[in-house]
Amino acid sequence: MDKNNGSDQGYQAGDKLLIGLLLAVLTFGMFAQTILNIATTIRTDLELV
């Protein structure tokens, strides 16, 4: 009898995981860039300068 029925293969990362990680990094980068671009406006509006 074959004891390897496929249940002990372990986790295999697929394309969905890679795409999810890529989108997460891209989203974070875009958010950080946006904050850097409008930081002076935020400081002026809050009268911190």
PyMOL CGO cylinders between C-alpha atoms (Angstrom):
from pymol import cmd
from pymol.cgo import CYLINDER

trace = [
    CYLINDER, 0.00, 0.00, 0.00, 1.29, 3.46, -0.91, 0.3, 1, 1, 1, 1, 1, 1,
    CYLINDER, 1.29, 3.46, -0.91, 1.74, 5.59, 2.20, 0.3, 1, 1, 1, 1, 1, 1,
    CYLINDER, 1.74, 5.59, 2.20, 2.41, 8.81, 0.25, 0.3, 1, 1, 1, 1, 1, 1,
    CYLINDER, 2.41, 8.81, 0.25, -1.10, 9.92, -0.64, 0.3, 1, 1, 1, 1, 1, 1,
    CYLINDER, -1.10, 9.92, -0.64, -0.17, 13.58, -1.19, 0.3, 1, 1, 1, 1, 1, 1,
    CYLINDER, -0.17, 13.58, -1.19, -1.21, 14.81, 2.25, 0.3, 1, 1, 1, 1, 1, 1,
    CYLINDER, -1.21, 14.81, 2.25, 2.37, 15.41, 3.43, 0.3, 1, 1, 1, 1, 1, 1,
    CYLINDER, 2.37, 15.41, 3.43, 3.58, 17.52, 0.53, 0.3, 1, 1, 1, 1, 1, 1,
    CYLINDER, 3.58, 17.52, 0.53, 3.75, 20.67, 2.64, 0.3, 1, 1, 1, 1, 1, 1,
    CYLINDER, 3.75, 20.67, 2.64, 2.87, 24.20, 1.65, 0.3, 1, 1, 1, 1, 1, 1,
    CYLINDER, 2.87, 24.20, 1.65, 3.69, 25.26, -1.88, 0.3, 1, 1, 1, 1, 1, 1,
    CYLINDER, 3.69, 25.26, -1.88, 3.56, 28.98, -2.58, 0.3, 1, 1, 1, 1, 1, 1,
    CYLINDER, 3.56, 28.98, -2.58, 1.81, 29.81, -5.79, 0.3, 1, 1, 1, 1, 1, 1,
    CYLINDER, 1.81, 29.81, -5.79, 1.39, 32.75, -8.09, 0.3, 1, 1, 1, 1, 1, 1,
    CYLINDER, 1.39, 32.75, -8.09, -1.41, 34.20, -5.96, 0.3, 1, 1, 1, 1, 1, 1,
    CYLINDER, -1.41, 34.20, -5.96, 0.93, 34.65, -3.00, 0.3, 1, 1, 1, 1, 1, 1,
    CYLINDER, 0.93, 34.65, -3.00, 3.57, 36.36, -5.12, 0.3, 1, 1, 1, 1, 1, 1,
    CYLINDER, 3.57, 36.36, -5.12, 1.02, 38.67, -6.72, 0.3, 1, 1, 1, 1, 1, 1,
    CYLINDER, 1.02, 38.67, -6.72, -0.40, 39.53, -3.28, 0.3, 1, 1, 1, 1, 1, 1,
    CYLINDER, -0.40, 39.53, -3.28, 3.02, 40.39, -1.90, 0.3, 1, 1, 1, 1, 1, 1,
    CYLINDER, 3.02, 40.39, -1.90, 3.85, 42.47, -4.95, 0.3, 1, 1, 1, 1, 1, 1,
    CYLINDER, 3.85, 42.47, -4.95, 0.60, 44.42, -4.69, 0.3, 1, 1, 1, 1, 1, 1,
    CYLINDER, 0.60, 44.42, -4.69, 1.13, 44.98, -0.95, 0.3, 1, 1, 1, 1, 1, 1,
    CYLINDER, 1.13, 44.98, -0.95, 4.62, 46.41, -1.51, 0.3, 1, 1, 1, 1, 1, 1,
    CYLINDER, 4.62, 46.41, -1.51, 3.38, 48.54, -4.41, 0.3, 1, 1, 1, 1, 1, 1,
    CYLINDER, 3.38, 48.54, -4.41, 0.49, 49.91, -2.35, 0.3, 1, 1, 1, 1, 1, 1,
    CYLINDER, 0.49, 49.91, -2.35, 2.76, 50.77, 0.57, 0.3, 1, 1, 1, 1, 1, 1,
    CYLINDER, 2.76, 50.77, 0.57, 5.25, 52.47, -1.75, 0.3, 1, 1, 1, 1, 1, 1,
    CYLINDER, 5.25, 52.47, -1.75, 2.55, 54.55, -3.41, 0.3, 1, 1, 1, 1, 1, 1,
    CYLINDER, 2.55, 54.55, -3.41, 1.16, 55.60, -0.01, 0.3, 1, 1, 1, 1, 1, 1,
    CYLINDER, 1.16, 55.60, -0.01, 4.61, 56.58, 1.25, 0.3, 1, 1, 1, 1, 1, 1,
    CYLINDER, 4.61, 56.58, 1.25, 5.33, 58.57, -1.92, 0.3, 1, 1, 1, 1, 1, 1,
    CYLINDER, 5.33, 58.57, -1.92, 2.01, 60.38, -1.62, 0.3, 1, 1, 1, 1, 1, 1,
    CYLINDER, 2.01, 60.38, -1.62, 2.74, 61.38, 1.98, 0.3, 1, 1, 1, 1, 1, 1,
    CYLINDER, 2.74, 61.38, 1.98, 6.17, 62.67, 0.97, 0.3, 1, 1, 1, 1, 1, 1,
    CYLINDER, 6.17, 62.67, 0.97, 4.67, 64.73, -1.84, 0.3, 1, 1, 1, 1, 1, 1,
    CYLINDER, 4.67, 64.73, -1.84, 2.03, 66.43, 0.30, 0.3, 1, 1, 1, 1, 1, 1,
    CYLINDER, 2.03, 66.43, 0.30, 3.99, 66.74, 3.56, 0.3, 1, 1, 1, 1, 1, 1,
    CYLINDER, 3.99, 66.74, 3.56, 4.72, 70.43, 3.03, 0.3, 1, 1, 1, 1, 1, 1,
    CYLINDER, 4.72, 70.43, 3.03, 1.04, 71.13, 2.38, 0.3, 1, 1, 1, 1, 1, 1,
    CYLINDER, 1.04, 71.13, 2.38, 0.04, 69.25, 5.51, 0.3, 1, 1, 1, 1, 1, 1,
    CYLINDER, 0.04, 69.25, 5.51, 2.58, 71.17, 7.61, 0.3, 1, 1, 1, 1, 1, 1,
    CYLINDER, 2.58, 71.17, 7.61, 1.37, 74.49, 6.21, 0.3, 1, 1, 1, 1, 1, 1,
    CYLINDER, 1.37, 74.49, 6.21, -2.31, 73.67, 6.80, 0.3, 1, 1, 1, 1, 1, 1,
    CYLINDER, -2.31, 73.67, 6.80, -1.61, 72.61, 10.37, 0.3, 1, 1, 1, 1, 1, 1,
    CYLINDER, -1.61, 72.61, 10.37, 0.62, 75.66, 10.89, 0.3, 1, 1, 1, 1, 1, 1,
    CYLINDER, 0.62, 75.66, 10.89, 3.56, 73.57, 12.05, 0.3, 1, 1, 1, 1, 1, 1,
    CYLINDER, 3.56, 73.57, 12.05, 6.10, 75.53, 10.00, 0.3, 1, 1, 1, 1, 1, 1,
]
cmd.load_cgo(trace, "trace")
